[in-house]
Amino acid sequence: MKEKFIPLVTMLSAGLVTCLICIFKPMDTIPSLISLLITLIVFYILGCIAKKIIKKQVDKANREAEERANHEEYLRLKEQEEREEAERAAKEAAAAAGEESAS
């Protein structure tokens, strides 16, 4: 779900519950509208706070995953360079040994 819908869904869900309560518990129109307005405002603010918290946690998890992937790539490249260096050293040692035996 897109993060911009979190405050809206939260607000509208709370508004639906408030409307149902006002319908089943007979209330006059003005007090029920005032309670609906207050509920919508409060739950919109709560939804915005929840959106920020969720977004912060998701960004943190994405950043950690990216750092982990970069570190794994670094280790893989370092291991590959070490293997290539060992192969190069082995070839040089074999070439040096071949030159000594040829002498």
C-alpha positions as CSV (number, residue, x, y, z in Angstrom):
1,M,0.0,0.0,0.0
2,K,1.3,3.5,-0.7
3,E,2.2,5.4,2.3
4,K,0.0,8.4,1.4
5,F,-3.1,6.3,1.9
6,I,-2.3,5.4,5.6
7,P,-3.7,8.6,7.1
8,L,-6.7,8.5,4.8
9,V,-7.6,4.9,5.6
10,T,-7.1,5.4,9.3
11,M,-9.3,8.6,9.3
12,L,-12.1,7.1,7.2
13,S,-12.1,3.8,9.2
14,A,-12.5,5.8,12.4
15,G,-15.2,8.0,10.8
16,L,-17.1,4.9,9.8
17,V,-17.0,3.5,13.3
18,T,-18.1,6.9,14.7
19,C,-21.0,7.1,12.2
20,L,-22.2,3.6,13.1
21,I,-22.0,4.4,16.8
22,C,-24.0,7.6,16.2
23,I,-26.6,5.7,14.2
24,F,-27.1,2.8,16.6
25,K,-26.9,5.0,19.7
26,P,-29.5,7.6,18.8
27,M,-27.8,11.0,18.8
28,D,-28.9,14.4,17.6
29,T,-27.5,15.6,14.3
30,I,-25.3,18.4,15.5
31,P,-23.5,16.5,18.3
32,S,-23.0,13.5,16.0
33,L,-21.4,15.8,13.4
34,I,-19.2,17.4,15.9
35,S,-18.0,14.1,17.2
36,L,-17.4,12.9,13.6
37,L,-15.4,16.0,12.8
38,I,-13.3,15.7,16.0
39,T,-12.8,11.9,15.2
40,L,-11.7,12.6,11.6
41,I,-9.2,15.3,12.7
42,V,-7.7,13.2,15.5
43,F,-7.3,10.1,13.5
44,Y,-5.9,11.9,10.5
45,I,-3.2,13.3,12.8
46,L,-2.6,9.8,14.2
47,G,-2.4,8.4,10.7
48,C,0.2,11.0,9.7
49,I,2.3,10.1,12.7
50,A,1.9,6.4,11.9
51,K,2.9,7.1,8.3
52,K,6.1,8.9,9.4
53,I,7.0,6.1,11.7
54,I,6.4,3.4,9.1
55,K,8.3,5.3,6.4
56,K,11.2,5.8,8.8
57,Q,11.4,2.1,9.6
58,V,11.1,1.0,6.0
59,D,13.8,3.5,4.9
60,K,16.0,2.2,7.7
61,A,15.5,-1.4,6.6
62,N,16.2,-0.6,3.0
63,R,19.3,1.3,3.9
64,E,20.6,-1.7,6.0
65,A,19.8,-4.1,3.2
66,E,21.7,-1.9,0.8
67,E,24.7,-1.7,3.1
68,R,24.6,-5.4,3.6
69,A,24.5,-6.0,-0.2
70,N,27.4,-3.5,-0.7
71,H,29.5,-5.2,2.0
72,E,28.8,-8.7,0.5
73,E,29.9,-7.3,-3.0
74,Y,33.0,-5.8,-1.4
75,L,33.9,-9.1,0.2
76,R,33.3,-11.0,-3.0
77,L,35.5,-8.7,-5.0
78,K,38.2,-8.8,-2.3
79,E,38.2,-12.6,-2.4
80,Q,38.4,-12.6,-6.2
81,E,41.4,-10.3,-6.1
82,E,43.1,-12.4,-3.5
83,R,42.5,-15.5,-5.7
84,E,43.9,-13.7,-8.7
85,E,46.9,-12.6,-6.8
86,A,47.5,-16.1,-5.5
87,E,47.3,-17.5,-9.1
88,R,49.7,-14.8,-10.3
89,A,52.1,-15.6,-7.5
90,A,51.9,-19.3,-8.3
91,K,52.5,-18.7,-12.0
92,E,55.5,-16.5,-11.2
93,A,56.9,-19.2,-8.8
94,A,56.4,-21.8,-11.5
95,A,58.1,-19.6,-14.1
96,A,61.0,-18.9,-11.7
97,A,61.3,-22.7,-10.9
98,G,61.3,-23.4,-14.6
99,E,64.1,-20.9,-15.2
100,E,66.2,-22.4,-12.4
101,S,65.8,-25.9,-13.7
102,A,66.7,-24.8,-17.2
103,S,69.9,-23.3,-15.9
